[in-house]
């Protein structure tokens, strides 16, 4: 183990913990290298005394640990439009609708026409 571990303290307004199904306000995450060592509030999470620590404060942002999907749409319609373009779209484009109902065919399907000649 290195004598000076590399600690990073991440802070944000909130953290969504999907495993515990809670939203942590004034959240903090302590990383040692690329390993999560502690999750809690900014008041309770600290690097070991005297250890060098890089602090990154994300302000009013929300941290979503474990969200690794490199192509996710947390909002929008997913067709590549810029987010500010969504505000110009009519509501019916942005509101999910049930699938349209279709009338069933009238009666059984008709047999193909007989094109053979009588013998």
N, C-alpha and C positions, 0 to 999 in steps of 0.2 A: 504494500500500500504506500502511495507517495506520502512524503512528510507534509506537503502543503496541498491538501485536496482542493479541487476547484469547485467552490460552492457558488451557486447562482440562486438568488431570491427573486421570484416573480411575484408581483403584486398586481391586483386588479380590483375593481369595484365589486365583482362577484365571480363565482366559480360554479358551474353546473356539474354536480357530482351525480352522474347517471347511475352509478353502482349503489349509492346510498339514497338515491332519489331525493336529493336536497339541493337547494341553492345556498351557497355560502356567501354571505355578504362580507365585504372588506377582506377578500381572500388573499392567501399567500401560499406559495409552493416553494419548498426548498429542494434544489437539485444538487447532487454531488456528481459532477461530471454529467453523464446522461441518465443518472438514476434518480428517481423521485425518492427523497428521504422523509419528507413531512408535508402534510397538507393541513391547513387550518386557517386561522385569521391572521392578519398582519400583526396583531397583538401577541399571538402565541407562537408563531413560527419564527425561529431564529437559527442562524448558523452557529456552530460551536464557538464559545468565547475565544476571541483572539484569532479565529480562522479568517483568511482573506475571503471576501464575498463580493460578488458583483450583483448589484441590485437593479432590477428592471421593473419600473412602475408603468403599467399600462393604463393608469388613470381610470376612466369610467368604462373601460372595456370589460367584456365577459370572457373568462377562460373556459374552454371546453376540453378538458384533458381526455386524451384518447381519440379525439376526432382526427383521424389520419387520412380519411378519404380525400384524395387530391382533386376530386371533381365533385363538389357538393353544392347544391343550391339551397341555401337556407331561406331564400325568398326569390321571387321572380318566377318566370315561366320556363326558363331553361332553354331558350332558343338562341342564346348568344347575344341578346340585346344588352346594351349597357343599362345599369340600374336606373340612371336618371331618365332613360327613355321609357321605363315602365310607367312613370307618372303621366305620360301623355296618352296612354292606352285607355280605351273605354272600359268601364267596369266589367262588361260581359266577357272580355278577354281574360281578366284577372280573377274572376270568380268561378270556382269549379261548378260545373253543371252536371246533372245526371245524364247518362247517355240518352239520345233521342229514342223515342218508342217507335217501333215499326209495326205496321199492320201485317198480320200473317197472310200468306197467299190465299186467294179465294179458291177453295176447293182443292182436290188432289191435282198433282201435276198431270198435264195432258201427255198421252203416249205419243211418240214420234209418228209422223205421217208415214203410211205404208207406201213406199215408192216402188215396190216390186210389181211386175206385170203378171197377170193371171196366165196359167199354163193351158 
